[in-house]
């Protein structure tokens, strides 16, 4: 491993293209944006362009809250209110946010990229986004184990390692234009097949600010950069013996 002096996560000399079993529960690609259009018009504008692949829509529970609260509460401005259901993907949409989410088995990055490019074309045609505020990529992984003992992270209390207890941990890294927030949780539950199983969540969100991407210029390329950063952090924090146990396949 070669460790850049300005970044605390080591970078692997070779990057796996997949591991088994695949730990990915969900991938979320998010764009926060500015628009002059009224929210009441936006779902119809979007649906006109995406209904071929996303014919079904449903309101999210947030819509049951009072409209005045949703409009004035700062934390609600980027919350999605409606979702459109497609084959293997979901689009979540709000007054200033749109997200592409995987649904079911992880389809692979190439399939996600293809769906993203298609969605970007439809958004440009819909013409309601004036500028971008945030571009984010979030991978949520689940392991049927205590993830803290498997990572190159050392959490201590009084000089002694903390382990064997229920823990939540969050930290933020910066690398060049990217900001990454890592959240770890053991004692979590997830649906695997048709049953709930116990294990750990590794939640990694990488994002760019408004000055670091052009909404209909280099968005696809910047998502590619965010994916690379996410992948390098994910594999960089896994202990070598743990990664080897996941049957990694390299390019």
C-alpha positions in Angstrom: 0.0 0.0 0.0 1.1 3.5 -0.8 -0.2 6.1 1.6 -0.6 9.8 0.4 0.8 12.1 3.0 -2.2 14.4 2.8 -4.9 11.7 3.2 -5.2 9.3 6.1 -6.6 6.4 4.2 -4.1 4.1 2.4 -4.7 3.4 -1.3 -4.4 -0.1 -2.6 -1.9 -0.8 -5.4 -4.7 -2.9 -7.1 -8.4 -2.2 -6.7 -10.9 -5.1 -6.6 -13.7 -5.0 -9.1 -15.9 -7.1 -6.9 -16.0 -9.1 -3.7 -18.2 -12.0 -2.5 -20.6 -12.0 -0.9 -21.5 -8.5 -2.2 -22.1 -6.4 0.9 -23.9 -3.5 -0.9 -27.4 -2.8 0.3 -28.1 0.4 -1.6 -26.4 3.0 -3.7 -27.7 6.6 -3.8 -26.6 9.2 -6.4 -28.0 12.6 -5.4 -28.1 16.0 -7.1 -29.3 19.0 -5.1 -30.2 21.9 -7.3 -31.7 25.4 -7.6 -34.9 26.0 -9.6 -37.3 28.9 -10.1 -40.3 26.5 -10.8 -43.0 25.9 -8.2 -42.9 22.5 -6.6 -46.5 21.8 -7.6 -45.4 21.8 -11.3 -42.1 19.8 -10.9 -43.4 16.2 -10.6 -45.4 16.5 -13.8 -42.5 18.1 -15.6 -40.2 15.2 -14.6 -42.7 12.4 -15.2 -43.3 13.5 -18.8 -39.7 12.7 -19.5 -39.2 9.5 -17.4 -42.5 7.7 -17.6 -41.2 5.3 -20.2 -38.9 3.7 -17.6 -40.6 4.9 -14.4 -44.3 4.5 -15.0 -45.4 4.3 -11.3 -45.1 6.9 -8.7 -46.0 7.2 -5.0 -45.8 9.9 -2.3 -43.3 9.5 0.5 -44.5 9.8 4.1 -43.0 13.3 4.4 -45.9 14.6 2.4 -48.2 14.1 5.3 -46.5 16.9 7.2 -47.9 20.4 6.9 -46.8 22.3 3.8 -45.8 25.4 5.8 -43.4 23.2 7.9 -41.9 21.6 4.8 -41.4 25.0 3.1 -39.9 26.9 6.1 -37.9 24.2 8.0 -34.3 24.3 6.7 -33.8 20.5 7.0 -36.7 19.8 4.8 -35.7 21.8 1.7 -33.6 18.9 0.3 -35.9 16.1 1.5 -37.5 14.0 -1.3 -41.3 13.9 -1.4 -42.2 11.5 -4.2 -40.6 8.5 -5.8 -40.8 6.9 -9.3 -40.4 3.2 -9.5 -38.5 1.5 -12.4 -36.9 -1.8 -13.0 -34.0 -2.1 -10.6 -33.9 1.6 -9.8 -35.9 4.2 -8.0 -35.9 8.0 -8.6 -36.6 10.1 -5.5 -37.6 13.7 -6.1 -38.1 16.8 -4.0 -38.3 20.6 -4.5 -34.5 20.9 -4.7 -33.2 17.3 -4.9 -33.3 14.3 -7.2 -31.7 10.9 -6.4 -31.2 7.7 -8.3 -31.3 4.7 -6.0 -30.6 1.0 -6.7 -33.3 -1.4 -5.8 -32.7 -5.1 -5.0 -29.5 -6.8 -6.0 -26.6 -4.5 -6.8 -26.5 -4.2 -10.6 -22.8 -3.1 -10.9 -21.3 0.3 -11.5 -21.6 0.1 -15.3 -25.4 -0.4 -15.1 -25.7 2.5 -12.7 -23.6 4.8 -15.0 -25.9 3.9 -17.9 -29.0 4.7 -15.9 -27.5 7.9 -14.6 -26.6 9.2 -18.1 -30.2 8.4 -19.3 -31.6 10.3 -16.3 -29.3 13.3 -16.9 -30.5 13.5 -20.5 -34.1 13.6 -19.3 -33.4 16.2 -16.7 -31.7 18.5 -19.3 -34.8 18.1 -21.5 -37.1 18.9 -18.7 -35.2 22.2 -18.2 -36.3 23.0 -14.7 -32.8 22.8 -13.0 -30.9 26.1 -13.2 -27.8 25.2 -11.3 -26.4 22.5 -9.0 -25.8 22.8 -5.3 -24.4 19.4 -4.3 -23.4 16.2 -6.0 -23.3 13.1 -3.8 -22.7 9.4 -4.0 -23.5 7.1 -1.0 -22.8 3.4 -0.7 -24.4 1.5 2.2 -22.8 -1.9 2.9 -23.8 -4.6 5.4 -21.6 -7.3 6.9 -22.7 -10.2 9.0 -20.0 -9.5 11.5 -18.7 -6.8 13.9 -17.1 -4.6 11.3 -14.9 -2.7 13.8 -12.5 -5.6 14.3 -12.1 -5.8 10.5 -11.0 -2.3 9.7 -7.8 -0.3 9.8 -9.4 2.0 12.4 -8.4 1.9 16.0 -10.9 3.2 18.6 -9.5 3.4 22.1 -10.6 4.4 25.6 -8.0 4.9 28.3 -5.4 3.6 25.9 -7.2 0.3 25.4 -9.1 -0.8 22.2 -12.8 -0.6 22.5 -14.5 -3.8 21.2 -17.3 -6.2 21.8 -19.9 -3.5 22.6 -22.6 -1.8 20.5 -20.9 1.1 18.8 -21.7 3.9 16.4 -18.8 5.9 14.8 -18.8 8.8 12.3 -16.0 10.8 10.8 -15.4 13.1 7.9 -12.4 13.1 5.5 -11.4 15.6 2.8 -9.4 14.8 -0.3 -8.9 17.6 -2.8 -12.5 18.7 -3.8 -14.1 15.6 -2.3 -15.7 15.4 1.2 -16.4 11.9 2.6 -18.5 11.0 5.6 -18.0 7.5 7.0 -20.5 6.1 9.4 -20.0 2.7 11.1 -22.6 0.8 13.2 -22.5 -2.7 14.7 -25.6 -4.3 16.2 -27.5 -3.4 13.0 -30.2 -5.5 11.2 -30.7 -6.0 7.5 -32.9 -8.1 5.2 -30.9 -10.8 3.5 -33.0 -12.9 1.2 -36.2 -13.5 3.1 -34.9 -13.1 6.6 -33.5 -10.4 8.9 -29.9 -10.9 10.0 -27.7 -9.1 12.5 -24.4 -7.5 11.6 -22.8 -4.1 10.8 -23.4 -1.2 8.5 -20.6 0.7 6.7 -22.2 3.9 5.2 -19.9 6.0 3.1 -21.1 9.3 1.5 -18.8 11.2 -0.9 -19.8 14.6 -2.2 -18.8 17.8 -4.1 -20.0 21.4 -3.6 -21.6 23.7 -6.2 -18.3 25.1 -7.5 -16.9 21.6 -8.3 -19.3 20.4 -11.0 -21.3 21.7 -13.9 -24.9 20.5 -13.8 -25.2 19.6 -17.5 -21.5 19.7 -18.3 -19.4 17.3 -16.4 -21.8 15.7 -13.9 -21.3 12.1 -15.2 -17.5 12.5 -15.0 -17.7 13.9 -11.5 -19.9 11.0 -10.4 -17.2 8.8 -11.8 -14.6 10.6 -9.6 -16.9 10.3 -6.6 -17.3 6.6 -7.2 -13.5 6.2 -7.5 -13.0 8.1 -4.2 -15.7 6.0 -2.5 -14.1 2.8 -3.7 -10.6 3.8 -2.6 -11.8 4.7 0.9 -13.8 1.5 1.3 -11.1 -0.8 0.3 -8.4 1.3 2.0 -9.9 0.8 5.5 -10.4 -2.9 5.2 -7.7 -5.0 6.9 -5.8 -7.1 4.4 -6.8 -10.4 5.9 -10.5 -9.4 5.9 -10.3 -8.3 2.2 -8.6 -11.6 1.3 -11.5 -13.5 3.0 -14.0 -11.8 0.6 -12.6 -13.5 -2.5 -11.7 -10.2 -4.3 -11.5 -10.2 -8.1 -9.1 -7.8 -9.6 -9.0 -6.1 -13.0 
